[in-house]
Every structure is written in C-alpha cells, then in structure tokens.
Amino acid sequence: MTKTIRSLAVLAAAVCLAGSMSFAQSSGEATYKAKCQMCHGAKGAADTPAAKMMKVVPLASPEMKKLTEAEMIKATTDGKAKMPAFKGKLTDAQIKDAVVYFRGLK
C-alpha cells in the first residue's frame, strides 16, 4: 500500500512538473503578448484590426528586416510614428526581451 501511494505521489509530481514546463513562456514573450501583440499580431504579421487600421508594417517586410535590434529598442523606448513610447511603462530589460522575442518570430 505504501509503495502504491509513493508511486502515485511521484507520478503526480512528474505530471505537474511537465505541465508547468510546457506552459512556461519567456519574459520577452509575456511582455510582447501583453503590450505588443494587439498591434503587431501573434506572429508579427500586423494582421490584427488595430494593425490594419494604423497600417502597421509586418515583421517580414524589407523595411522591418533592415532594422537593427538597437533601432527597434530605441523605437520601442521612445516611440515612432503611431507607435507609443514605452519608456517609463516598461523597464529597459523588458523592452529588450520583447524586441528579441519579436525579432525571433517567423
């Protein structure tokens, strides 16, 4: 009986651990989803209603591909055109992490 209870406890712990690991997301992903996705879209395709209304440029466009990480961080920090500034709303680390995540979208 004790072996059965111990085995079930180990199995339950393994399932809980595996489940929590599969739902984990990076801080950049979490920030992107909370602050950026509404305009830039889940995959950076600028395919949301807000993006279409504001004519947001998709990540795959040549205009976006030529931007360096530093240029994207500056645009996110200070704002650019219709994009609002996130200085004071997000930390420098959150902005950098979100930009790195955004640049990694395919």
MIDOSE-1310 file (N, C-alpha, C; in nm, 2 decimals, decimal comma, always signed):
residues 106
mtkt	+0,08/-0,12/+0,00/+0,00/+0,00/+0,00/+0,09/+0,13/+0,00; +0,19/+0,13/+0,08/+0,28/+0,24/+0,09/+0,35/+0,27/-0,04; +0,40/+0,15/-0,11/+0,46/+0,17/-0,24/+0,37/+0,23/-0,34; +0,24/+0,19/-0,34/+0,15/+0,24/-0,43/+0,13/+0,39/-0,41
irsl	+0,11/+0,43/-0,29/+0,09/+0,58/-0,26/+0,22/+0,66/-0,30; +0,33/+0,60/-0,27/+0,46/+0,67/-0,30/+0,47/+0,68/-0,46; +0,44/+0,57/-0,53/+0,44/+0,57/-0,67/+0,35/+0,68/-0,73; +0,23/+0,68/-0,68/+0,13/+0,78/-0,73/+0,17/+0,92/-0,70
avla	+0,24/+0,95/-0,58/+0,29/+1,08/-0,55/+0,40/+1,12/-0,65; +0,49/+1,03/-0,68/+0,59/+1,06/-0,77/+0,54/+1,09/-0,91; +0,44/+1,01/-0,95/+0,38/+1,03/-1,08/+0,30/+1,16/-1,09; +0,23/+1,19/-0,98/+0,16/+1,32/-0,98/+0,26/+1,44/-0,98
aavc	+0,37/+1,43/-0,91/+0,47/+1,54/-0,92/+0,53/+1,55/-1,06; +0,56/+1,44/-1,12/+0,61/+1,44/-1,26/+0,52/+1,50/-1,36; +0,39/+1,47/-1,34/+0,29/+1,53/-1,43/+0,28/+1,68/-1,41; +0,27/+1,72/-1,28/+0,27/+1,86/-1,25/+0,39/+1,94/-1,31
lags	+0,50/+1,88/-1,29/+0,63/+1,95/-1,34/+0,63/+1,96/-1,49; +0,59/+1,85/-1,56/+0,59/+1,85/-1,70/+0,48/+1,95/-1,75; +0,37/+1,96/-1,69/+0,27/+2,05/-1,73/+0,31/+2,19/-1,71; +0,37/+2,23/-1,60/+0,42/+2,36/-1,58/+0,53/+2,40/-1,68
msfa	+0,61/+2,31/-1,71/+0,72/+2,34/-1,81/+0,67/+2,37/-1,95; +0,56/+2,30/-1,99/+0,51/+2,32/-2,12/+0,44/+2,46/-2,14; +0,39/+2,51/-2,03/+0,32/+2,64/-2,03/+0,41/+2,76/-2,00; +0,53/+2,73/-1,97/+0,62/+2,84/-1,94/+0,65/+2,93/-2,06
qssg	+0,66/+3,05/-2,04/+0,70/+3,14/-2,15/+0,81/+3,24/-2,11; +0,88/+3,28/-2,20/+0,99/+3,38/-2,16/+0,93/+3,51/-2,12; +1,01/+3,59/-2,05/+0,96/+3,72/-2,01/+0,94/+3,81/-2,13; +1,02/+3,79/-2,24/+1,00/+3,87/-2,36/+0,87/+3,83/-2,43
eaty	+0,84/+3,70/-2,43/+0,71/+3,66/-2,49/+0,59/+3,71/-2,41; +0,60/+3,71/-2,28/+0,49/+3,76/-2,19/+0,47/+3,91/-2,21; +0,58/+3,98/-2,22/+0,57/+4,13/-2,24/+0,52/+4,16/-2,38; +0,56/+4,08/-2,48/+0,52/+4,10/-2,62/+0,36/+4,08/-2,62
kakc	+0,32/+3,97/-2,56/+0,18/+3,93/-2,57/+0,09/+4,04/-2,50; +0,15/+4,09/-2,39/+0,07/+4,19/-2,31/+0,07/+4,33/-2,37; +0,18/+4,37/-2,43/+0,19/+4,51/-2,48/+0,20/+4,53/-2,63; +0,24/+4,43/-2,70/+0,27/+4,45/-2,84/+0,18/+4,37/-2,94
qmch	+0,14/+4,26/-2,90/+0,06/+4,17/-2,99/-0,06/+4,23/-3,04; -0,13/+4,32/-2,97/-0,26/+4,37/-3,01/-0,24/+4,45/-3,15; -0,12/+4,51/-3,17/-0,09/+4,58/-3,29/-0,01/+4,50/-3,39; +0,09/+4,43/-3,34/+0,19/+4,36/-3,43/+0,14/+4,22/-3,46
gakg	+0,04/+4,17/-3,39/-0,01/+4,03/-3,42/+0,07/+3,93/-3,35; +0,01/+3,81/-3,34/+0,08/+3,70/-3,27/+0,21/+3,65/-3,33; +0,22/+3,66/-3,46/+0,34/+3,62/-3,54/+0,41/+3,74/-3,60; +0,38/+3,86/-3,56/+0,45/+3,98/-3,62/+0,40/+4,02/-3,76
aadt	+0,28/+3,96/-3,80/+0,23/+3,98/-3,93/+0,15/+4,11/-3,95; +0,13/+4,18/-3,84/+0,05/+4,30/-3,84/-0,09/+4,27/-3,90; -0,15/+4,16/-3,86/-0,28/+4,12/-3,91/-0,40/+4,14/-3,82; -0,38/+4,22/-3,72/-0,49/+4,25/-3,63/-0,57/+4,37/-3,68
paak	-0,69/+4,38/-3,64/-0,77/+4,50/-3,68/-0,70/+4,63/-3,65; -0,64/+4,64/-3,53/-0,57/+4,76/-3,49/-0,45/+4,79/-3,59; -0,38/+4,68/-3,62/-0,27/+4,70/-3,71/-0,31/+4,74/-3,85; -0,42/+4,69/-3,90/-0,47/+4,73/-4,03/-0,52/+4,87/-4,03
mmkv	-0,58/+4,91/-3,92/-0,63/+5,05/-3,91/-0,51/+5,15/-3,91; -0,41/+5,11/-3,84/-0,29/+5,20/-3,83/-0,18/+5,18/-3,93; -0,21/+5,08/-4,02/-0,11/+5,05/-4,12/+0,03/+5,01/-4,07; +0,02/+4,92/-3,97/+0,15/+4,87/-3,90/+0,22/+4,79/-4,01
vpla	+0,35/+4,80/-4,01/+0,44/+4,73/-4,11/+0,47/+4,59/-4,05; +0,44/+4,48/-4,13/+0,47/+4,35/-4,08/+0,62/+4,32/-4,06; +0,66/+4,23/-3,97/+0,79/+4,20/-3,94/+0,87/+4,15/-4,07; +0,80/+4,08/-4,16/+0,86/+4,02/-4,27/+0,89/+4,12/-4,38
spem	+0,84/+4,25/-4,37/+0,87/+4,35/-4,47/+1,02/+4,39/-4,47; +1,07/+4,43/-4,59/+1,20/+4,47/-4,60/+1,24/+4,59/-4,51; +1,14/+4,68/-4,49/+1,16/+4,79/-4,40/+1,19/+4,75/-4,26; +1,12/+4,65/-4,21/+1,14/+4,60/-4,07/+1,27/+4,51/-4,07
kklt	+1,29/+4,43/-4,17/+1,41/+4,34/-4,17/+1,54/+4,42/-4,16; +1,54/+4,54/-4,21/+1,67/+4,61/-4,22/+1,70/+4,68/-4,08; +1,60/+4,69/-3,99/+1,62/+4,75/-3,86/+1,71/+4,66/-3,77; +1,80/+4,73/-3,70/+1,89/+4,65/-3,61/+1,81/+4,64/-3,48
eaem	+1,86/+4,55/-3,39/+1,80/+4,54/-3,26/+1,80/+4,67/-3,18; +1,91/+4,74/-3,19/+1,92/+4,87/-3,12/+1,82/+4,97/-3,17; +1,80/+4,97/-3,30/+1,70/+5,06/-3,36/+1,56/+5,03/-3,31; +1,53/+4,90/-3,30/+1,40/+4,86/-3,26/+1,38/+4,89/-3,11
ikat	+1,48/+4,87/-3,03/+1,48/+4,91/-2,89/+1,45/+5,06/-2,87; +1,52/+5,14/-2,95/+1,50/+5,28/-2,94/+1,36/+5,32/-2,98; +1,31/+5,26/-3,09/+1,17/+5,29/-3,13/+1,07/+5,25/-3,03; +1,09/+5,14/-2,96/+1,00/+5,09/-2,86/+1,01/+5,18/-2,73
tdgk	+1,13/+5,22/-2,70/+1,15/+5,31/-2,58/+1,09/+5,45/-2,60; +1,13/+5,51/-2,72/+1,09/+5,65/-2,74/+0,96/+5,67/-2,82; +0,92/+5,56/-2,89/+0,80/+5,57/-2,98/+0,85/+5,61/-3,11; +0,77/+5,58/-3,21/+0,80/+5,62/-3,35/+0,67/+5,62/-3,43
akmp	+0,64/+5,73/-3,50/+0,52/+5,74/-3,58/+0,40/+5,72/-3,49; +0,32/+5,62/-3,52/+0,20/+5,59/-3,44/+0,23/+5,50/-3,32; +0,35/+5,44/-3,31/+0,38/+5,36/-3,20/+0,41/+5,44/-3,08; +0,34/+5,41/-2,97/+0,37/+5,48/-2,85/+0,50/+5,45/-2,78
afkg	+0,55/+5,54/-2,70/+0,67/+5,52/-2,63/+0,64/+5,44/-2,50; +0,73/+5,34/-2,48/+0,71/+5,26/-2,36/+0,81/+5,29/-2,25; +0,89/+5,40/-2,26/+0,98/+5,45/-2,16/+0,89/+5,48/-2,04; +0,93/+5,43/-1,92/+0,86/+5,45/-1,80/+0,74/+5,36/-1,78
kltd	+0,70/+5,29/-1,88/+0,59/+5,19/-1,87/+0,65/+5,05/-1,86; +0,77/+5,03/-1,93/+0,84/+4,90/-1,92/+0,98/+4,93/-1,89; +1,05/+4,83/-1,82/+1,19/+4,85/-1,79/+1,27/+4,83/-1,92; +1,40/+4,87/-1,92/+1,49/+4,85/-2,03/+1,50/+4,70/-2,06
aqik	+1,51/+4,62/-1,96/+1,52/+4,48/-1,98/+1,39/+4,42/-2,04; +1,28/+4,47/-2,00/+1,15/+4,42/-2,06/+1,14/+4,46/-2,21; +1,18/+4,58/-2,24/+1,18/+4,62/-2,38/+1,28/+4,54/-2,46; +1,40/+4,52/-2,41/+1,50/+4,44/-2,49/+1,45/+4,30/-2,51
davv	+1,39/+4,24/-2,40/+1,34/+4,10/-2,41/+1,23/+4,09/-2,51; +1,14/+4,19/-2,51/+1,02/+4,19/-2,61/+1,07/+4,20/-2,75; +1,17/+4,29/-2,77/+1,23/+4,31/-2,91/+1,30/+4,18/-2,95; +1,38/+4,12/-2,87/+1,44/+3,99/-2,90/+1,34/+3,89/-2,94
yfrg	+1,23/+3,88/-2,86/+1,12/+3,78/-2,89/+1,06/+3,82/-3,03; +1,03/+3,94/-3,05/+0,97/+3,99/-3,17/+1,05/+3,96/-3,30; +1,18/+3,98/-3,28/+1,27/+3,95/-3,40/+1,29/+3,81/-3,42; +1,25/+3,72/-3,33/+1,26/+3,58/-3,34/+1,13/+3,52/-3,40
lk	+1,03/+3,60/-3,42/+0,90/+3,54/-3,48/+0,93/+3,51/-3,62; +0,86/+3,41/-3,67/+0,87/+3,37/-3,81/+0,73/+3,38/-3,87
